[in-house]
Each structure stands twice: as C-alpha cells, then as structure tokens.
Amino acid sequence: QTMPPHAYMFGLPYRYYKEHKVRRYGFHGTSHYYVANRAAEMLGRPLEDLKIVTCHLGNGSSLTAVDGGKSIDTSLGFGTVPGVIMGTRSGDLDPTAILHLMEQEGLDPKAMSHILHKESGLLGLTGISSDLRDVEAAAESKNERAILAIEMLAYGVRKYIGAYAAAMGGLDAIV
C-alpha cells in the first residue's frame, strides 16, 4: 500500500494496469509490518529513521524493503510465484521460459500455473521435499540437487537484500 509506482509497475503496456490492475502487490504484509516494528523496538530507534529488509521465509517467502516505516518494494508480485524459490513455487524466472515450456510440453495456462505453484521450488529442484529441513538433511548427505537448491535459495535472499539496500541507499537491519 506504500510502494511507489516505479516499484509496483511492470514494463507492460500501461492499459493492462488501468484495465486489469496488473501490478506488483506483495503479500505477508502483517508479518513484514510486525517484524519491522519489532526490529525498531530492539534497536531502540524510531522505525521512521530506519532502513530495514524484512525476510518472511518459509514455504511461501517474501522479502520487503522498509524505508522510514514504509514498504517501498517487495519480492512477490502480482501473484505469489516471483521472488526467491519457495517450497513448491519457482521464484523469479524469465517469462519466455514459461512460454517455451508451454509450447514444448503442450501446456495450457492452468497446467503451467500448477507447475509454477505446486511442482517447482525446493520440491521441483530436489525431487525430495518442499520442506527445507528435509532438503538440508539431504544436502548434509551430499545430495547434489539439495545442495544446489539451498545455494539457489541463499543466493536469491542475498541478491534481494543487496538490491534493497541499494534502493534505500543503505541498510540498518535485516530481519
């Protein structure tokens, strides 16, 4: 609700925003609001004076840039697929990869949506589980796909934190 247009708009024809409300919305707002306020409390500083990246990590994950108490950007978008990889969701990917797979595999939008939401992420990469605890256990046993999935998740989190620190012109806390 506080993101500026340059953060929530997509590079699509403007009419899609006007006619269909296609834009970045973000999710997990209550969680991000709570932890940002809690961080300010713990730091003994007013939230309005802080630049914070909040990380809501689980089977559904999002990161949010909070500058001066306002969310200015978030990793989720129009829906819940973008951002870092999640339990069963792909995270960021090139839209042309989706179109390519739909064409190559003969997938309709409903089938592709199912793959992106239910068969991807940690589960799709490892073939083991959508639960990070199971993936970590497999990685400890030297499972290469589990190691890769954890590396991809950690890389994505670091990348968003870095991008948000740059967007805010600094960083006071990561929560």
C-alpha positions in Angstrom: 0.0 0.0 0.0 3.0 2.3 0.3 5.1 1.2 -2.6 5.8 3.9 -5.2 4.7 3.4 -8.8 8.2 2.9 -10.0 8.4 -0.2 -7.8 5.0 -1.7 -8.3 4.5 -1.1 -12.1 5.6 -3.7 -14.7 7.1 -2.8 -18.1 3.9 -3.8 -19.8 1.5 -1.6 -21.9 0.0 0.8 -19.4 -3.5 -0.2 -20.3 -3.1 -3.6 -18.5 -2.5 -1.7 -15.3 -5.5 0.5 -15.9 -7.9 -2.1 -17.2 -6.8 -5.2 -15.3 -4.9 -3.9 -12.3 -1.7 -5.8 -13.3 1.0 -4.6 -10.9 3.1 -5.8 -8.0 1.1 -6.2 -4.9 3.2 -8.1 -2.4 2.0 -10.4 0.3 2.8 -11.2 4.0 2.2 -7.6 4.9 1.2 -8.2 8.5 4.4 -10.3 9.1 6.6 -7.6 7.5 4.9 -4.9 9.5 5.3 -6.7 12.8 9.0 -7.7 12.3 10.0 -4.2 11.1 8.4 -2.6 14.2 9.9 -5.3 16.4 13.4 -4.5 14.9 12.9 -0.8 15.6 12.0 -1.7 19.2 15.0 -3.9 19.7 17.3 -1.3 18.2 15.8 1.4 20.4 15.2 3.6 17.3 12.1 5.0 15.7 11.0 2.9 12.7 10.8 6.2 10.7 14.6 6.5 11.0 15.4 3.0 9.8 16.1 1.2 6.5 15.2 -2.4 7.0 14.9 -5.5 4.9 12.4 -7.9 6.3 12.5 -11.6 5.3 9.5 -13.8 5.6 11.0 -17.2 4.8 9.1 -20.4 4.7 7.1 -22.5 2.2 5.9 -19.1 1.0 8.6 -16.4 1.1 8.9 -12.7 0.5 11.4 -10.0 1.3 10.4 -6.4 1.7 12.4 -3.1 1.7 11.1 -0.9 4.6 12.4 2.7 4.4 11.3 5.1 7.1 8.5 2.7 8.1 7.1 2.3 4.6 7.3 -0.7 2.4 8.9 0.6 -0.8 9.5 -2.7 -2.6 8.8 -6.4 -2.2 9.9 -9.7 -3.9 6.4 -11.1 -4.6 4.4 -9.5 -7.4 1.0 -9.8 -9.0 0.9 -13.3 -7.6 2.8 -15.5 -5.2 5.4 -17.0 -7.6 8.1 -14.4 -8.0 10.9 -13.7 -5.6 13.2 -16.3 -4.0 12.5 -20.0 -4.6 10.0 -21.4 -2.1 8.8 -24.8 -1.1 6.8 -25.5 -4.3 7.0 -22.2 -6.1 9.6 -21.4 -8.7 10.6 -17.8 -7.6 11.9 -15.5 -10.3 12.2 -16.8 -13.8 12.3 -15.5 -17.3 8.7 -15.2 -18.7 9.9 -16.6 -22.0 10.9 -19.8 -20.3 7.3 -20.2 -19.3 6.1 -19.6 -22.9 8.8 -22.0 -24.2 7.7 -24.8 -21.8 4.1 -24.3 -22.6 4.8 -24.6 -26.3 7.3 -27.6 -26.0 5.1 -29.5 -23.5 1.7 -28.5 -24.9 0.7 -27.0 -21.5 -2.3 -24.8 -21.1 -2.3 -21.9 -18.6 -3.9 -23.9 -15.8 -1.3 -26.7 -16.1 1.6 -24.2 -16.2 0.2 -22.4 -13.2 0.1 -25.8 -11.3 3.7 -26.4 -12.2 4.8 -22.9 -11.1 2.8 -23.1 -7.8 2.9 -26.7 -6.8 5.7 -28.6 -8.5 8.6 -26.2 -8.5 10.9 -24.6 -5.9 12.6 -26.8 -3.4 10.4 -29.8 -4.3 10.9 -29.4 -8.1 14.7 -28.9 -7.8 15.4 -31.7 -5.4 12.6 -34.2 -6.1 12.7 -34.8 -2.3 10.5 -32.4 -0.4 9.2 -28.8 -0.2 10.3 -28.7 3.5 13.7 -27.0 3.9 14.5 -29.3 6.8 14.3 -32.4 4.6 16.3 -30.6 1.9 19.0 -29.6 4.4 19.2 -33.2 5.6 19.7 -34.4 2.1 22.3 -31.7 1.5 24.2 -32.9 4.6 24.2 -36.4 2.9 25.9 -34.8 -0.1 22.8 -34.8 -2.4 23.9 -32.5 -5.2 20.4 -31.3 -6.1 19.6 -30.5 -2.5 22.9 -28.6 -2.2 22.0 -26.7 -5.4 18.6 -25.8 -4.1 19.9 -24.4 -0.8 22.6 -22.5 -2.7 19.9 -21.0 -5.0 17.7 -20.0 -2.1 20.6 -18.4 -0.2 21.8 -16.6 -3.3 18.3 -15.3 -4.0 17.9 -14.0 -0.5 21.3 -12.3 -0.6 20.5 -10.8 -4.0 17.3 -9.2 -2.8 18.9 -7.9 0.4 21.6 -6.3 -1.7 19.2 -4.8 -4.2 17.0 -3.4 -1.5 20.0 -1.9 0.4 21.0 -0.2 -2.8 17.4 1.0 -3.5 17.2 2.5 0.0 20.7 4.0 -0.1 21.8 1.9 2.9 20.7 -0.6 5.5 20.3 -0.5 9.2 18.9 -4.0 9.8 18.0 -7.3 8.3 15.2 -9.2 10.0 
